[in-house]
Amino acid sequence: MSLVRPRLTEHHQLALNQASVSFAIPFLDEDLPLYVDPFLLWKSPSQQDHSLHVGLMAAFNHLGHIARKGKGDQARDILIQLSECDEVGLGNSATRSGKRIGTATADTILSLFHQIPKYVQDGMEHLEEVQLLVDGISKDRISDFTCNLIKSFLIDYTIEESERVGIPLSDVVVPAVYNPRTRILQNEAVKLPVHPISGKPLLLVPKRWLRHAPWISYDDYFKAYVPKDDRLNEVTWERVQLLAYNRQNYGAIEGYVKLKERAAADCHNDPLFKQIPVVSARRKLAEIAKLPSGKEGNADRKYEDAVTALLASMFYPHLDFADTQARTDSGAQIRDLIFYNNRDEEFLKDIERQFGSRQLVMELKNVKAVEREHVNQLHRYLGNEFGQFGVLVTRNRLPRAIRQNTIDLWSSKRTAIIPLIDEDLNLMVDLFEQKQRAPLDVLKRSYLTFTKECPV
Amino acid sequence: MPLNSEQMKSARAVIAKLDGLYGEMSAAARKKSDATVSKFQLNVINGILADANAVLGERRPLADFVSFEADDLPSTGDVSMIAAQYVETLEIIRCENIENHGSQRWYWRDQDNTPTVAPRARK
């Protein structure tokens, strides 16, 4: 069994939680569902970020310039190469690799620099405008264009951060790095973290630039800015028709962009994980308390959903939530929560040292009384990356015989199965509200109570 | 358990602290007895209990209890209950070390005959 949703830091056995680092920790098997929003560079008070935006737009406008000067083929090649940046691992891909744009799309983008007088005269101010003018260009492309055009900076940032936190670097050749002096793309031999299987270079991206959708986006434009039909009270434009209209009437885009610039103060980066507020935690708790045990009326499913939402927030930032996982054991459908063990607390370090748990598994059981088979199911699932430590999230205290069963498992196999019951969830939410102690302390208490009962 | 003047001085100090602690914690426990006590509060509480244990020596109210464990997440109800035990035991010790000189006024049996209040009426 390997790590569930492995991240670069877990692979290198680094105890880092996402909240403590300035970059988004990349997944190894899939993309992070976030995008670099160039507007966050534009609006940043940091001269460095703003300069990167200036450089980015100068480079993009230069492509339009050379295309107008008869070097369309060269501009098209560069644009196509810029359209995918696998090294950063952002977007929706489940495999960390994407496809580049075709020549037709590249030509349409370059044609904007002939077609729109404002671009001919002053150049483009925001890269995101391309989404509003060309079909087939959306937030992932804007993010990739941006990352590729500032790749040189990202390389330096990645080296600096990797050395700071201890991510190993390897000699590698990074393709298509934009050189702002020669204005061409070139390969660069540098030291970077690499993907453990593919050996491809990985680039780290500052969290402060990431959003789920760009501030200037087609969806937002279509929903909030395009005038509605008077009679139907809805936008009647077709996408392609609207994009063609925009190309002929740049004023519409200009007005929208000015509006978004004026509202720049409201534009913030999206956190990679956001804890639910206290009110929502209380609501989830009330929802759990009301649910009957068992499966009637999908109570088990509702219980699992509510507990997932609650625990992911309660253990943050000490345990980063990795995933939920469904599995079948002896014909029973089981749902687990998997957390990365960030080892930033002595208790979590102990769990890793004593049980070898690089990830923590929590099995959810909406039953009135836990049975021997439930404990055995969790026990069978433990091992390898999960180590010999599992948490059984259930409704009521373990019956005496089952409690004894968990102690026997400790005695014979050195396996710790720790219960977390409704009462514990209640206490966690209390601690979450009071903010004087971490809700994780409840898990620690449950563990210590268990160890006190175990024979030495 | 007769105390010397120095021990009586310590006992007076710890009685005052424990009375305050018990008052605060019982009020908090009446509001929400399962609310946990913060780590800061627990350090203060354990400090007061350590002073009380030093005065009481072998006459600690609970043989198995010395102080609270932060990892056990004690609640206001737990602290209130333990504080009540200490308050009562210290009152017994106080009663053994005060006298009334044949009037309504009560004094510690120390060098200065420090005034105190009458023994608390027991229910």
Interface residues (C-beta under 8 A of the other chain):
Chain A: L427 D430 L431 Q434 Q436 R437 D441 V442 K444 R445 L448
Chain B: D34 A35 T36 S38 K39 F40 D71 D72 L73
